[in-house]
Amino acid sequence: MKNELRKLFCSPIAWIVLVIFFFHCGSTFCESIEPNLRWKAQGYDLEHLTYDLFVGYRGLFNVMLSKIFIYFPLLTMGILSKEYSDGSIFLLYSSPVSNRKIVWGKYLALVVFSLSFLAIFGLFIAYSRIIVPDLDLGMVLAGLLGFFLLCCAYSAIGLFMSCLTSYQVVAAIGTFAVLALLNNIGSIGQENPLIRDITYWFALNNRTSYFVNGLICSEDVIYFLAIIGMFLSLTLAKLHFDRTKKGVLPKIGRYVGIIAVACVVAFVSSRPKFMFYSDLTKTKSNTLTPASQEIMKKLDGPMTITSYVNLMDQNVHYGLQRNFKNDTKMFTKYQRFKPEIKLKYVYYYHDCDNKQLDVRFPKQPDVNERAKILAKGYRLKLESFLTPAEIDSITDLSGEEYFLTREISYNGKKSYIRMFEDMQKYPSEAEISAAMRRLIDENPPVLAFASKNGERSIYRKGDRDYFTFGRNIQMRSALINQGINTEEIDLESIDRVPDRILSLVLADPQTAYSEHELAVIKEYIARGGNLVIAGSEGSRDFLNPVLAELGLLFTEGIIVKESEQNSPEFLVCNISNGAGNVSPTFQRLKAMGYQITAPRNIPLGQFEDKGYTFYPIFSTDPEGCWVEKTTTNFIDEVPVFEPEKGDEAWNNQPLMIGAVRKVGDKNQKIIVLSNADCISNSELGIGRKGIRAANFYLALEPARWFTDGQYPVNVGRPKGKDTVIKANFDQLGWHKVVFIWFFPLLLAAIGAWIVIRRQKQ
């Protein structure tokens, strides 16, 4: 090994590679640090600096791991091929040195040389630790380990390719070819489960992704060790066959045997129950949050997740077999805690709400004709898809509107995980954990919406209704996707609100409640039931008999404020300080500058103490607001504050409140909203320039409050501390001088001195 190391470090190519690598690292590091220094100079708060510097799009590890394959063919091309070209290989064969010593000597020399790359990385890590005191060293060290293992694998591959030819250029090209094959083999045979597991396991691309994100996975470690072992074994076999004359079949048999052993190791190590993990990040960002882990602990027994993939769905490509590995990554964290989770796929075709098909196939309205065309386009056999009649006989997916849906089956219960119409598409931990929690809750939370008096409906999609946050299965933040059931209830047909109801919702009734309905509501309030009341000027008089039970009252008039941008009755409100008593999320949203958009609000006041403690959630501005009593047409008329006509100043007054009182052994929780439009379909679907609206949280966070934080599942993580960088934008110039020019030139000078000195000797 010493002789091989001497050859490497006395080779001009090796030093050129190191200099170029250092230059590449320096320029990449400066590119990653520059935006953070610029943002700091502009007064922005920084966060996740470790990720930005090493893992992000411009991160040092991310960039260099994608480029390191360029260097190793140059390093390894002459490691054995040069021995063949100058005939010195025969001297090795005639010496008492065994094949194993030859291979291991040359390989370990390459491994030691790879430590030079790590030393260069170490310089940048040490400097990063100086300027970022709270650098996440666990994440960085895991990434360093991944880089080292990748270098070791490249060395083994290059060594094998070098033993196949006496031409160094051919060896280099061959190494490039093998690396290209291993980087692309993961897409081969994805339709066949056995072949898919083996080819995907052999794929080099993304094998270091877990490492650079701070997670050490046994499968990845075994992968690199198996690749190294396979190519070193192939090299030993090649040298053995050079020394001994063997027939073609024994040679093929031995090569195939070596590869077969690696395939077996690949298959076994990729089984979830044989996989082990270590999350080295400070925030445990690669691991399920504590809330999700608690859910998984309670799921004792077999579980099956069945993906129903509809050929007619616009998201069908996510669920096809060719995308199996990427599609199932969302469950990897869960399989760590429950390896026995079985993943199953069912393929079918059925009409669904996909308007694109009507545009693309106007002349083929029949579902079977469209299915044939789509199957052909995807290069699939239509016979492998169940027909509409066959899928309907197996399960009822009408409630899922025949979109791509995952059905969780556990202990005789079912729950659904859905795809969403947003940029992310896939469900996050919050949605998956909420669906799994449904399976262990005896009584999942239910919000019951009164429905017989013209209230806002959770089933209708009209502008004024509540379908978006209530039952829209394609909306990530909808209650139904956060583990909370919603249903409508007829108060006239019952004598008592069922105990299973988490909260009763009275949303803007358009007719008066009957005496029977009021009696049911009052009895529900008296026994401590949770309640949501959302009013408007049209429902003021119908809701006041209910509000009277709380000591509250909706009064006459519309709250307005003069504005150059908006109509006077449209308010952009700040979240109140007291909102944190209802949900800490409101406090975080306030700190982040989020606001609430509130069109046409009515005033809410207290006239009697009924024992409730009130917390304002969002309120009018501290100045400039009043209750307009005379003007009602705000399009053609401009309201003017006229106290003599009954107008009242209404500054810093709550428009949404949370109320709490003790009833027996429980806390009764009530939400009152003076503007039912705040969470309507139309308001939640509007984006306004310059306004960061948090209206969706007006539905989500009260639900969290009612369930004592159980739903939606809290998947929040502690904030990373790597938010301070002790450098400024003015220092960027010397960063570039030192890391891009000084150190590489110094390394070049040292290399030149060693090479020249060696040649003179």
PAKELO-55109 format. One record per residue (C-alpha): x, y, z. Coordinates in steps of 0.2 Angstrom, whole numbers, padded with zeros to 4 digits, always signed. Example, Ala and Ser with C-alpha at 12.3 -4.5 7.8 and 13.67 -1.06 7.14 Angstrom:
! residues 2
+0062-0022+0039/+0068-0005+0036/
***
This chain:
! residues 761
+0000+0000+0000/+0014+0012+0004/+0021+0010-0014/+0004+0013-0021/+0002+0029-0010/+0019+0035-0016/+0014+0032-0034/-0002+0042-0031/+0005+0057-0022/+0019+0058-0034/+0007+0058-0049/+0003+0075-0058/-0014+0068-0061/-0018+0065-0043/-0013+0083-0038/-0022+0091-0053/-0038+0082-0047/-0035+0088-0029/-0032+0106-0035/-0048+0106-0046/-0058+0098-0032/-0053+0111-0020/-0056+0125-0032/-0074+0117-0036/-0077+0116-0017/-0072+0134-0014/-0083+0141-0027/-0097+0130-0022/-0095+0135-0004/-0095+0154-0008/-0110+0152-0019/-0119+0144-0004/-0114+0157+0008/-0117+0172-0003/-0136+0173-0002/-0136+0171+0017/-0124+0185+0019/-0134+0195+0007/-0151+0192+0016/-0142+0196+0033/-0137+0212+0026/-0154+0216+0020/-0161+0213+0038/-0169+0196+0035/-0170+0182+0048/-0159+0167+0044/-0163+0149+0047/-0158+0131+0043/-0140+0138+0039/-0133+0120+0040/-0145+0114+0027/-0141+0130+0016/-0123+0128+0017/-0121+0109+0014/-0137+0101+0009/-0148+0114-0001/-0148+0117-0020/-0131+0126-0019/-0125+0116-0004/-0107+0110-0003/-0112+0091-0001/-0126+0092-0013/-0116+0099-0027/-0100+0090-0025/-0108+0073-0023/-0116+0075-0040/-0099+0079-0047/-0087+0068-0039/-0089+0054-0052/-0079+0065-0064/-0063+0063-0053/-0062+0045-0050/-0060+0038-0067/-0045+0049-0069/-0038+0043-0053/-0041+0024-0055/-0038+0022-0074/-0020+0018-0072/-0020+0009-0055/-0019-0008-0064/-0020-0005-0082/-0003+0003-0081/+0004-0013-0074/-0003-0022-0089/+0004-0010-0102/+0022-0009-0095/+0022-0028-0091/+0025-0026-0072/+0010-0036-0069/+0020-0052-0073/+0033-0047-0060/+0019-0046-0047/+0012-0063-0053/+0029-0071-0051/+0032-0063-0034/+0026-0071-0017/+0013-0057-0016/-0005-0065-0017/-0019-0058-0028/-0028-0052-0012/-0013-0042-0006/-0011-0034-0024/-0030-0029-0024/-0031-0023-0006/-0015-0014-0007/-0020-0004-0022/-0038-0002-0016/-0033+0004+0002/-0021+0017-0007/-0036+0024-0016/-0046+0024+0000/-0032+0034+0009/-0031+0046-0005/-0050+0048-0004/-0047+0055+0014/-0039+0070+0005/-0056+0074-0001/-0063+0073+0016/-0049+0084+0023/-0053+0097+0011/-0071+0096+0016/-0065+0096+0034/-0058+0113+0031/-0074+0120+0025/-0084+0112+0040/-0072+0119+0053/-0074+0137+0045/-0093+0134+0045/-0092+0129+0063/-0083+0146+0067/-0096+0157+0058/-0111+0147+0062/-0109+0143+0081/-0124+0131+0082/-0120+0122+0066/-0129+0105+0065/-0113+0094+0066/-0123+0078+0066/-0130+0082+0049/-0113+0087+0043/-0104+0072+0049/-0117+0060+0042/-0115+0068+0025/-0096+0066+0027/-0099+0048+0030/-0110+0046+0015/-0097+0055+0004/-0083+0044+0010/-0093+0028+0007/-0097+0034-0011/-0078+0038-0014/-0074+0020-0008/-0087+0013-0020/-0080+0023-0034/-0063+0017-0030/-0068-0001-0031/-0077+0001-0047/-0062+0010-0055/-0050-0003-0049/-0060-0017-0057/-0062-0007-0074/-0043-0004-0073/-0039-0023-0072/-0049-0026-0088/-0038-0017-0100/-0020-0011-0103/-0026+0005-0110/-0029+0019-0097/-0041+0029-0108/-0051+0013-0111/-0051+0010-0092/-0057+0028-0088/-0071+0027-0101/-0076+0010-0095/-0077+0017-0077/-0088+0032-0083/-0099+0019-0092/-0101+0008-0076/-0105+0023-0066/-0118+0029-0079/-0126+0012-0078/-0127+0011-0059/-0134+0029-0059/-0148+0024-0071/-0151+0006-0067/-0165+0010-0055/-0177+0014-0069/-0176-0004-0076/-0189-0017-0073/-0200-0006-0061/-0215-0016-0067/-0209-0032-0059/-0208-0032-0040/-0193-0043-0039/-0183-0035-0053/-0188-0018-0046/-0181-0021-0029/-0164-0027-0036/-0162-0014-0049/-0167+0000-0038/-0156-0006-0024/-0141-0006-0036/-0144+0012-0042/-0131+0024-0036/-0141+0040-0039/-0148+0047-0022/-0139+0034-0012/-0131+0047-0002/-0147+0058+0000/-0151+0051+0017/-0133+0054+0023/-0132+0072+0018/-0149+0075+0027/-0142+0068+0043/-0149+0050+0043/-0139+0035+0043/-0149+0020+0036/-0142+0002+0037/-0148-0001+0019/-0137+0012+0012/-0122+0007+0022/-0124-0011+0017/-0127-0005-0001/-0110+0003-0001/-0101-0011+0007/-0109-0024-0005/-0105-0013-0020/-0087-0012-0014/-0086-0031-0010/-0094-0036-0027/-0081-0026-0037/-0066-0031-0027/-0072-0049-0028/-0074-0047-0047/-0056-0039-0048/-0049-0054-0038/-0058-0066-0049/-0050-0057-0064/-0033-0058-0057/-0035-0076-0052/-0041-0081-0070/-0026-0072-0077/-0014-0083-0067/-0024-0099-0070/-0031-0105-0086/-0049-0109-0084/-0063-0112-0096/-0076-0099-0101/-0090-0108-0090/-0080-0108-0074/-0077-0089-0077/-0095-0085-0080/-0100-0095-0066/-0089-0086-0053/-0094-0069-0060/-0112-0073-0060/-0110-0080-0042/-0102-0064-0036/-0116-0054-0043/-0129-0066-0037/-0123-0064-0019/-0124-0045-0020/-0142-0047-0027/-0147-0057-0012/-0139-0045+0000/-0148-0031-0009/-0165-0040-0007/-0163-0044+0011/-0156-0028+0017/-0170-0018+0008/-0184-0027+0018/-0191-0015+0031/-0189-0027+0046/-0171-0028+0043/-0168-0009+0041/-0161+0001+0055/-0159+0020+0056/-0150+0034+0066/-0155+0052+0064/-0141+0063+0069/-0149+0079+0066/-0152+0090+0081/-0171+0092+0077/-0173+0074+0072/-0180+0080+0055/-0179+0063+0047/-0189+0055+0060/-0208+0055+0064/-0212+0068+0077/-0217+0062+0095/-0235+0064+0092/-0234+0052+0076/-0223+0040+0086/-0236+0039+0100/-0249+0034+0087/-0238+0021+0079/-0235+0013+0096/-0254+0011+0099/-0256+0002+0082/-0252-0015+0087/-0256-0028+0074/-0255-0030+0055/-0259-0016+0044/-0262-0015+0025/-0261+0001+0015/-0270-0001-0002/-0268+0012-0016/-0283+0012-0028/-0276+0020-0044/-0288+0026-0057/-0282+0026-0075/-0294+0041-0078/-0287+0051-0064/-0275+0065-0068/-0264+0060-0054/-0263+0042-0061/-0244+0043-0065/-0240+0044-0046/-0247+0027-0043/-0241+0017-0058/-0229+0003-0054/-0215+0012-0063/-0216+0025-0050/-0218+0013-0035/-0202+0017-0026/-0205+0035-0026/-0223+0033-0022/-0220+0023-0007/-0207+0034+0001/-0220+0043+0010/-0222+0028+0021/-0204+0025+0024/-0204+0034+0041/-0219+0024+0047/-0212+0007+0042/-0197+0011+0053/-0209+0010+0068/-0220-0003+0060/-0211-0014+0048/-0226-0026+0045/-0235-0013+0036/-0240-0020+0019/-0242-0010+0003/-0254-0015-0010/-0259-0008-0026/-0276-0010-0036/-0278-0003-0053/-0294+0001-0061/-0303+0013-0073/-0319+0023-0069/-0326+0040-0073/-0320+0054-0061/-0320+0073-0061/-0306+0075-0073/-0311+0089-0085/-0295+0087-0095/-0302+0071-0103/-0317+0080-0109/-0305+0092-0118/-0293+0079-0124/-0306+0066-0130/-0322+0076-0135/-0326+0062-0148/-0324+0048-0136/-0336+0051-0122/-0337+0032-0118/-0326+0028-0102/-0320+0011-0110/-0314+0020-0126/-0305+0033-0116/-0297+0020-0105/-0290+0010-0120/-0282+0026-0127/-0275+0031-0110/-0268+0013-0107/-0260+0013-0124/-0252+0030-0120/-0245+0024-0104/-0239+0008-0113/-0250-0003-0101/-0262-0017-0105/-0280-0012-0101/-0283-0030-0095/-0272-0027-0080/-0285-0013-0074/-0302-0018-0066/-0317-0012-0075/-0329+0000-0067/-0341-0014-0062/-0327-0024-0055/-0320-0011-0044/-0337-0006-0038/-0340-0024-0033/-0324-0024-0022/-0326-0008-0013/-0336+0008-0014/-0325+0023-0019/-0338+0035-0024/-0335+0044-0008/-0317+0047-0013/-0324+0053-0030/-0313+0039-0038/-0297+0049-0036/-0280+0041-0032/-0284+0036-0014/-0274+0025-0001/-0285+0015+0011/-0278+0010+0027/-0285-0007+0034/-0282-0011+0052/-0291-0021+0065/-0307-0021+0055/-0307-0002+0053/-0303+0009+0037/-0296+0026+0035/-0291+0036+0019/-0275+0045+0014/-0278+0056-0001/-0268+0066-0014/-0271+0085-0015/-0272+0098-0028/-0257+0109-0023/-0239+0110-0027/-0234+0096-0015/-0247+0084-0021/-0242+0070-0009/-0249+0069+0009/-0237+0075+0023/-0235+0068+0040/-0249+0078+0047/-0262+0070+0035/-0255+0052+0036/-0254+0052+0055/-0272+0059+0056/-0278+0045+0045/-0269+0032+0056/-0276+0040+0072/-0293+0038+0066/-0290+0019+0067/-0286+0019+0086/-0299+0032+0092/-0315+0024+0097/-0325+0040+0094/-0316+0051+0081/-0320+0069+0083/-0336+0075+0074/-0341+0093+0070/-0360+0093+0067/-0367+0108+0056/-0385+0113+0059/-0393+0112+0042/-0412+0115+0041/-0413+0134+0043/-0403+0139+0028/-0386+0138+0036/-0369+0137+0027/-0367+0119+0020/-0352+0108+0020/-0358+0099+0005/-0362+0113-0007/-0348+0122-0017/-0357+0139-0018/-0348+0155-0013/-0356+0156+0004/-0354+0138+0009/-0341+0128+0019/-0337+0114+0008/-0319+0119+0006/-0313+0118+0024/-0326+0105+0028/-0327+0090+0016/-0316+0095+0001/-0306+0079+0000/-0293+0087-0012/-0289+0101+0000/-0275+0097+0012/-0281+0108+0026/-0299+0102+0025/-0305+0095+0042/-0309+0078+0034/-0290+0077+0029/-0285+0082+0047/-0294+0068+0056/-0310+0077+0060/-0326+0071+0053/-0340+0083+0048/-0358+0080+0046/-0375+0090+0045/-0388+0088+0058/-0407+0092+0059/-0410+0099+0076/-0429+0098+0073/-0428+0079+0072/-0419+0076+0088/-0422+0079+0106/-0404+0079+0111/-0387+0083+0102/-0378+0066+0103/-0363+0065+0115/-0352+0059+0101/-0353+0076+0094/-0337+0086+0097/-0345+0103+0093/-0361+0109+0086/-0359+0123+0072/-0373+0136+0069/-0367+0145+0054/-0377+0159+0048/-0395+0153+0048/-0407+0162+0036/-0423+0158+0046/-0427+0158+0065/-0425+0142+0075/-0440+0134+0081/-0444+0133+0100/-0439+0114+0099/-0423+0118+0090/-0419+0132+0103/-0423+0120+0117/-0411+0107+0110/-0397+0120+0108/-0399+0127+0125/-0399+0110+0133/-0383+0106+0124/-0375+0122+0130/-0381+0119+0148/-0373+0102+0149/-0356+0110+0143/-0356+0106+0124/-0344+0115+0113/-0351+0127+0101/-0347+0137+0085/-0358+0152+0081/-0354+0161+0064/-0366+0176+0061/-0370+0190+0048/-0382+0204+0047/-0395+0193+0039/-0394+0180+0054/-0391+0192+0068/-0409+0191+0075/-0409+0172+0073/-0393+0169+0083/-0396+0182+0097/-0407+0170+0107/-0393+0157+0107/-0380+0171+0111/-0390+0176+0125/-0386+0160+0134/-0367+0166+0133/-0371+0184+0139/-0367+0190+0121/-0376+0199+0108/-0375+0204+0089/-0380+0222+0088/-0385+0233+0073/-0374+0240+0060/-0359+0235+0049/-0341+0238+0055/-0331+0249+0042/-0315+0258+0040/-0309+0270+0027/-0297+0262+0015/-0289+0268-0001/-0287+0249-0007/-0302+0241-0001/-0321+0243+0001/-0325+0251+0018/-0334+0236+0025/-0319+0224+0020/-0307+0223+0034/-0290+0217+0035/-0287+0212+0053/-0273+0208+0064/-0273+0192+0075/-0275+0197+0093/-0263+0194+0107/-0276+0183+0117/-0277+0171+0102/-0263+0161+0109/-0274+0155+0123/-0285+0146+0110/-0270+0140+0100/-0252+0143+0100/-0252+0143+0081/-0262+0159+0081/-0247+0167+0090/-0235+0160+0078/-0245+0167+0063/-0246+0184+0071/-0227+0184+0073/-0225+0179+0055/-0236+0194+0049/-0251+0184+0044/-0268+0193+0044/-0287+0189+0043/-0298+0195+0029/-0315+0199+0035/-0329+0206+0023/-0344+0214+0031/-0343+0211+0049/-0357+0214+0062/-0353+0221+0080/-0352+0209+0095/-0354+0214+0113/-0357+0207+0130/-0372+0212+0140/-0371+0199+0155/-0358+0189+0164/-0362+0170+0162/-0346+0164+0169/-0336+0163+0153/-0318+0169+0150/-0316+0177+0133/-0301+0177+0122/-0301+0188+0107/-0294+0179+0091/-0294+0193+0079/-0300+0211+0081/-0303+0228+0072/-0288+0240+0070/-0283+0251+0085/-0290+0266+0076/-0301+0272+0062/-0315+0259+0064/-0333+0262+0068/-0350+0254+0067/-0360+0261+0052/-0378+0262+0056/-0385+0272+0041/-0375+0267+0025/-0378+0250+0018/-0373+0252+0000/-0354+0253+0001/-0352+0253-0018/-0361+0269-0023/-0360+0278-0006/-0345+0282+0005/-0348+0280+0024/-0344+0294+0036/-0342+0293+0054/-0358+0302+0061/-0360+0299+0080/-0375+0310+0080/-0384+0297+0069/-0379+0283+0080/-0362+0278+0073/-0350+0270+0086/-0332+0270+0087/-0326+0252+0086/-0308+0251+0088/-0298+0236+0094/-0314+0226+0096/-0315+0207+0094/-0323+0200+0078/-0319+0182+0083/-0318+0176+0101/-0315+0160+0111/-0325+0157+0127/-0322+0145+0141/-0331+0140+0156/-0330+0125+0168/-0345+0114+0167/-0344+0099+0179/-0327+0091+0176/-0324+0098+0158/-0320+0114+0150/-0334+0120+0138/-0326+0129+0123/-0336+0141+0112/-0331+0151+0096/-0341+0166+0091/-0337+0174+0074/-0346+0190+0068/-0343+0186+0050/-0348+0170+0043/-0340+0174+0026/-0322+0173+0034/-0321+0154+0031/-0333+0153+0016/-0328+0144+0000/-0326+0161-0009/-0315+0169+0004/-0304+0154+0006/-0301+0153-0013/-0296+0171-0015/-0278+0177-0015/-0275+0195-0013/-0259+0204-0017/-0249+0210-0002/-0260+0201+0011/-0254+0185+0019/-0271+0178+0024/-0273+0165+0038/-0292+0162+0036/-0290+0143+0034/-0283+0143+0052/-0300+0150+0058/-0307+0133+0055/-0292+0122+0059/-0286+0129+0076/-0303+0129+0084/-0304+0111+0080/-0287+0108+0088/-0294+0118+0103/-0309+0107+0105/-0299+0091+0104/-0286+0097+0116/-0273+0097+0103/-0276+0079+0097/-0282+0084+0080/-0275+0090+0068/-0260+0080+0074/-0246+0091+0080/-0231+0087+0068/-0222+0103+0073/-0203+0102+0077/-0192+0112+0088/-0184+0126+0078/-0166+0124+0073/-0153+0135+0082/-0142+0137+0067/-0149+0154+0063/-0134+0166+0066/-0119+0168+0055/-0104+0178+0061/-0099+0185+0044/-0106+0199+0034/-0108+0203+0015/-0093+0214+0015/-0082+0199+0019/-0088+0189+0004/-0073+0196-0007/-0060+0188+0004/-0070+0172+0006/-0068+0170-0013/-0049+0175-0013/-0045+0163+0001/-0056+0148-0004/-0056+0149-0023/-0038+0155-0026/-0026+0155-0011/-0029+0137-0005/-0030+0129-0022/-0014+0138-0028/-0005+0133-0011/-0010+0115-0014/-0004+0116-0032/+0013+0123-0027/+0014+0109-0014/+0010+0096-0027/+0022+0103-0040/+0036+0103-0027/+0033+0085-0023/+0031+0079-0041/+0047+0089-0047/+0057+0082-0032/+0052+0065-0036/+0056+0066-0054/+0074+0072-0049/+0076+0057-0038/
***
